[in-house]
């Protein structure tokens, strides 16, 4: 749909560098030497140097490049009408167009492998054949835009230009023998990018943000180097610098919400938590660009490197567990077979190169993390899959260096609260707990391009509990998605109904209705809002972090699609789904994660199922035991009034206990499930997965009174530890107490740690555990000796201040933001400034007066 896509682009010229948001301007004193250096750096990155290509670790990569190129040449020889490569017909499928451009790049690279490491190296005949093919591709499939721009916009604006531009860089020494090729191709690529003066990047386009903007601008840097256009290079660098700026949601530039936030969050597509997919693509691109500009007058100082180091430290490291990229930050990529450990391989390559650009202690920390990940993920971190031979050689040297000691960047005991993307990561020795929430700010899920077909509840409080020492590909990943019911993901509360995927509903990968006033096409704003990644309709989703402890809360709601369908705004043929209702809290402590749910109901009159936990594993040696509330032993599966349930995997020697603090009878299931990977992604291989799936759930019949539940997950537990939760004070479990569980107030107390954790909802004053809170808030209080430390956050992100009263007469010692302490009857009032703090916690320390 070329017209509808083009209408989304503004005709205004690009604004250039946002000096206020990103204070690192490009240098103006540039010349031909700088352009030559950019081209030389790019060729070295793509094809290596004599030194890198002599490295033993690079030899398999070089052999594969030559073999791939020879296969591509054979396919060229066998091509039929309308093809450059046999089996890749052109003219109607943009993905095949992108594949063709990529194949030409494969051949070009093999002819430039440094050090004579390829039989095709410096083969002028092959190089000229590639350039002739580029010219043919331009003439027949790119130049006439009335025939182009079908399918995915990404291929036309980023994918095809990226491959063709790098091909021309590799073969730039032959371009004089092909006059007119570069001057014809570049305006065409510009025209696909946008209509406007000189083809400037449109920073106001919703397509040109975050990782996409980094890709586009890198292409334009290389194009400027090819054409000798220093102004184009400088403008592209200025535009790319904007992606380094920390997103301030209260002062957006060009309306862009995509990028890195102060709390380590990364968002792409306006509202999708995306560190593990687009985030890693952005990381790779900016590190590559920094390397491409090395030695030129455009090269930045240490400032940009320090920004990217912070991304790695605060954004990436917390969401990688023992070499596994957590599912909570992958968007639709969660349904791909090449995820998890493979995702981290791309991060490793970028960090290897970042360490090369870094200095001192920070460089050593990055190298240690690379060594740790390579050790933790094992053979899954395959450097032969790196994009550059320079990175392969550096990686090998790093691992061989006895001075580099493997070390995680994240402490074993820690809590990461990503308020901006509504994710929590809680780590303790032996395990990590990850929570996915959503609201009117963050999408409930992402579906797109036939990926992640059954996504509806992935952001509704679903959790992942990772256990140390396990191969997480045997526990999570795509096989977990296909063998676990999408409405029964661990931690999810959902109505009981049968939902259908987008392709099943409409016969296409999107909902098509271009004539509707909202204009539903494959790349339209309406498609994004209502089909691809809808947000919720509740503002309440957030929590507080106090050191290594955390709390989170959310209020379940319908998404915007169902809300607007009910209002008559959407086409009647567009299918939407109503959600159930509940108020939810999570309290993340030392030995356990406590989950509270209140007000479980369904306005549409359906049954509701609360999934307390669900685990799948490739192991068949799984046992389920428990204890009834009367103290009798129990062996599952089955339905019973249980005090606790213990899941154990004898193969991996891991366990998870489930303490049923306040629940009715639960249903414990244990079954073998076999399902096709195609169930969650159209292009997944037509293979099946078989898993042993365990679950604990509580059902609520339609029309029943609203339900409240409280339970705790205890990783690594045994029967004795779980029995202790029924004991009194002084036992580890007996230290835990649920103080309140209503739709207005949810709170727990743990006497062993001195913690009181409170989540409040709605308006009015709520009180629990010596803490009184006015209005919606999340509060963590820890009393240790004479010192009281408190963390406060606004889970709605809309409040200017939060007021609470603590027992006792206290004085403020220090705080990380404006906090005022005043005495009141029976205690101390704290007035906490949360204005435009975007859900992040404010901490304060107090002592007795």
Secondary structure by P-SEA (a helix, b strand, c coil): caaaaaaacccccccccccccccbbbbccccaaaaaaaaaaaaaaacccccccccccaaaaaaaaaaaaaaaaaaaaacccccccccccccccaaaaaaaaaaaaaaaaaacccccccccccaaaaaaaaaaaaaaaaacccccccccccccccccccaaaaaaaaaaaaaccccccccaaaaaaaaaaaaaaccccccccccccccccaaaaaaaaaaaaaaaaaaccaaaaaaaaaaaaccccccccccccccccccccccccccccccccccaaaaaaaaaaaaaaaaaaccccccccaaaaaaaaaaaaccccccccccccccccccccccccccaaaaaaaaaaaaaaaaaacccaaaaaaaaaaaaaaaaacccccccccccaaaaaaaaaaaacccbbbbbcccccccccccccbbbbbbcccbbbbbbbbccccccccccccccccccccccbbbbbbbccccccccccaaaaaaccccccccccccbbbbbcccccccccbbbbccccccccccccccccccccccccccccccccccccbbbbbbbbbcaaaaaaaaccccccbbbbbbbbbcbbbbbcccbbbbbbcccccccbbbbbbccccccccccbbbbbbbccccccccccccccccbbbbbccccccbbbbbcccccbbbbbbbbbbbbccccccccccbbbbbbcccccccccccccbbbbbbbbbccccaaaaaaccccccccccccccccccccccccccccccbbbbbbccccccccccccccccbbbbbbbcccbbbbbbbcccccccbbbbbbcccccccccccbbbbbbcccbbbbbbbcccccbbbbbbbbccc
